[in-house]
Amino acid sequence: MALPAGATLTNATCVKARIEYPFRDQGDALTKVYHHTMQQKLTSYAPLDDDDTMTAATEKPENSPFADDADAFFVGDTALTEQDGGMVEWVRSFANIPQDLITPGGFYAFEFPDVAGGIFTIKDTTSESSSYNAGTFVLTITATLSALDAAEFTDGQYLSIYNPNAWTYERVVGTSTYSYTQTIFSGLTTKSVSTITLTIENFYHLINGVKTAFTSFSDNTPTEYSVKIQVSPDRNSTAVINSPSVISNRYVKDRNVESIQLNSKFELTSLTGLIQTQTSISSIPFTTAQYQAAALNEQSIPAENETIEHWRGNIYRLSQIFVKMK
């Protein structure tokens, strides 16, 4: 960029310039930082004020190649270097206040509250069967649902299958017979059209270290099985769970840092404001029902207090980690 003919450079003058998009790779292609390489007599140099904007009406650099931007504020002069002839060269920058930005945060170990009584999807079968292969020790349970009910489930889910009549089987050791009753089996399932199959391998017991099959396996011919999946939390105590997290970033332009209000982390309280670890019909900010509904909708809560750090000029970044409710 050529300097104006006959320039004395008593005024700060731009000799070259560029635009930076600092958050483009994170999804914000709007925020710009304008960098002007400036020259001026050293005795005339002075920085600008925080509220000066890159417009002709305030402090847009002389000879700047950019259009006016009233949303770009002075954020600093850097790389000041004295030149021959009593001159100085530096970079004068103006920046937009960045857009709010959400970035991935990885898994975060968070202590989630005690939630009494979960929400479950339960569907009854139209036909069902169980078979036990004593040679391979494989138990196979199939549950066929109506097309509408089957649509509630997907292939590869961890499900439970309930038998109201219970499965019964025996273990024979020497001359002794031990009987067992079980009403529910759980595990990863496969789905084909409307039929869900639960396959349990290594269903055996040991006698002197030898794999031995159970005997007299029966499902006792129930009217139907029930296929069950938990869709919201059901915990009888607090639990530290690894949960997907994101980092929420917002930006504030204010040199008076003490006046900036920071958001707090999630805490469950009673109506009187006491911290508690269990949801209830009156807990704040979520009752038990509200917590279950929010977890079902994969809502996020703040895992830590919001933090503040300097970005540029008098613009500050406020960051907070959020975790998906569990």
N, C-alpha and C positions, 0 to 999 in steps of 0.2 A: 504494500500500500504506500503510495507516494505521499509525502508531506505537501501541504499547501505551498504554493510558490511564495517565497519571501517570508515564510513563517519564522517568527522570532522565538517561538516556543516559550514565551513568557507564560502563556496559557498551556495547561496540560493538554497534550495532543496525542491522539492514537496513531501509531505507526503500523500496527498489524493487530488482527483480532481473530478470535475463534469462539465457537459455541460448544459447550459441554452438556451432555445429557447424562447426568450421574446415575440415574435409576432406570435407564432404558431396559437393561437386562433383567430387572426385577418387575417389569410391567408398567412402569410410569414413563411414558414417552413424552410427557408434557412439560415436566420440570426442566428448566434450562438455567445454565450458569454461563454468563457472558464474560469472556476474558479479553481485556484490551491491553495490549502492550503500549505503555505510555512513555512519552519523553517530555521533559520540562527543565527549565533552569532550576538548579537545586535550591536556590534561595527563594523560589516562588512555590515550591512544593508544599502541599498540605493535604491531609486525608479528608475524606468526606464524612458526613453524618450518617447514622444508621438508617434514617428514614428517607434519605435521598434516593430518588428513583431514576431509572435510565430513560428519562424523557428530556426533550429540549427545554421544557419548562423548569426543570430542576438541574440535574447534574449529568446528563448524557455526555459522554466524552466527545470532545471536539474531533471531527473526522471519523467518528464511529460509522461502520458500514451497516449497522443494524437499524431496523425500524424502532420507533419508540416502544417501550414496554413499561407501562405504569405499574405492573405487578413484579418488576424486577428491582430489588433493593440493593443498595451498596452493601457489600459484605467484606470488603477489605482490600488493601494494597499489599502485594507480596513481591518478593524478589527485587527489592530496591538495590540498584547498582549504580554507583557514581560513574559518570562518563567524562571524557575529556571536555575541556572548555566550560567547566562548571555546570554540566548537565547531569541529570539523573534519569534512569530508565527503570520502570517497574510494571507490574501487571495489576490493573484495576479491574475488580470483578463485581458483577451484579448478579443476583440470583432470585429466582422465583421462590416463594414458600412451597416446599415440596408437597405433593399430593399425599394423602393418607395411604399407607402401604402395608399390605399383609405379606409376610414372607414365611416359608416353612421353618419349623423349629425342631423337627425330629420328634422322637419319643421322649416323654417327660414323666418321671415317677411322681405321682401326686396322690396324696391321701384323701380319698373320697369318703363321704360320710356314710354312716349306717342308714340303710333304707329298708324299712320293714315292709315286706310284701311286694313282690314284683308283679309285673304285667306279663302274661303269657298268651301266646297264640296256641289254642288247642283245637284240633279237628279230629272227628271220629271217622273210622274207616268204613268203607262199603264192603270190603272183603279183606281177609288177613290170613296169614299162615306163619308157622314157625317150623324149622327143621334143624336137627342136630346131627352132624356127621361124626360119629364116634371114632371113625378111622383117621380123620384129619383134624378133629377137635374144633370144627368150625360151626358156629351157631348162626343161622340165617333167619332173619325176621323180615317179612314183607308186609307192607301196609298200603292198600289201594284206597284212594280217596276219590271223591267226586272231582270233576275237572275244576270246579270253582274253588273247592278247598285246596286242591293240589297246587293251585296257582299261588298260594301263600308261602310255598317252600321252593327252594332251589337246589340244584344238584351240588353235592359237596358240603352241605350244612351239617353242623353238629346238632343232632336232634335226640329227643327222648321218645321212646314208644312205651305206652302204658297199657297193661293188661289187667282189667278189673278182677278177673278170675285168678290171676297170678300164674306164673310159670313155676312148675314144681319139678325137681330132679333129685337124684340120690347119689351119694358117694359110698361105695362099698369098700371097706377096709377089713380084710380077713373075714371074720364072722359078724362084723358090726356093719350096720347100715345107718347112714346119716341122711336125713331129709332136709331139703332147702326149699324155701318159698321166696319168690322175687316178683315184684309187681312192675318193675320198670328197668329197661335197659337203655343205655345212652351211648352215642358214638357218632363218628362221621358216617354220613349216609350218601347213597346214590339215588338219583331220581330218573325214572324213565316214564315219560308221559304222565300218568297219574299214580304210578306205583313208586313208593319209597322203600328202599332196601337198606337194612342195617345188618352188616356182616361183622361178627365178633370172632376173631381168630384166637387160637390158643386158649380155648375154653376147656380147661382140664384141671385135674388135681394131681398131686404128686404122691406116690407111695414109694418110699425108700429111694427118692430121686428119680423115679420112673414116671413119665407122663401117662396118666390113666384117665380114660373117658368117664364122664358122669353116666348114670343109667336112669332109665325110666323118665326121660325128659318129656314133658307135656305142657301145652298151654291151657289145658282144661276147657277148651272150646267156648271161649267167651262170645257174646253177641257181637262185640267189636273191640278193636284196639283204639287207642287215642294217640295221635302224633302231637308232640308238644315241643315248643321252642320258647325260650325266655327272651322277651324283647325289651325289657327294662330291668334295672337293677333290683336285686332282692338280697340284701346283706343284713346279717345280724350283728355286724361290727364294722368299724372303719376298715378300709383296705387300701394299701398302697398299690396302685396299678399303673403300668406303663401305658400312657395314652398319647395319641398323636397331638402335636402342639403346633401353634403358629405364633409368630411374633407380630404384634400390631404396633405400627409406627405412626405417630402423628407429629405435626410440627407447629410450633408456636413462635411468633416473633414478639419478643418482649425482653428488654434488658433487665427488668426487675424480676429476677429469677424467683425470689421468695414469694412473689404473688401468684406464681403458676400453680394451679391446683392439680395434684397428682391423684390418679385413681387407685383405689385399694384392691387388694387381692380378695378372692372369694372367702367369706367366712359365714358359717351358719349360726344364726342367733335366735334366741327366744324373743318373745314380745317385749321383754324388759331389757333386751340388749345384751344378755349374757351369751358368751360363746358356748355352742354345744356341738356335739358330734353326730347327733341322730336327727333325721328329719321327723316332723310331727305334723299334726293337722294345723298348727299355727306357726311353724318355724319360718324364718325370714332369711334369705329372699325367696326360698322355695318351701312350700308345704310338701308332704310326702307325695301327694298326687301330682303336684306341679313339677317336682323333681323327676318323677318317673316319666311324665309327658315330655319334659325337656330333654332327658336322656334318650328317649325314643326318637326324638327329632334331631338327635346328634348336635344339640346346642353346645356351645363352648362357655367356659367360665375362666376368669383370670386366676392364674396359678400363683402369681407373685404381684407385689406392689409395683406400680409403674415407676420407671426410672427416667432420669433426665440427663442429657449430655449435650454439649455444645456442638452445633453443626457448622454454621458459617455466620459471620457477622453477629447480629443479635437474634439469630434464628436457632431454636433449640429442638432437639429430637426427643420425644417422649415415647418410650417403648414399654410394652407389657406382654408377658407370655400368657397365652390362653390354651387350655387343654379341653379336649372333647369330653363331655360328661360321660361317666361310666356308672 
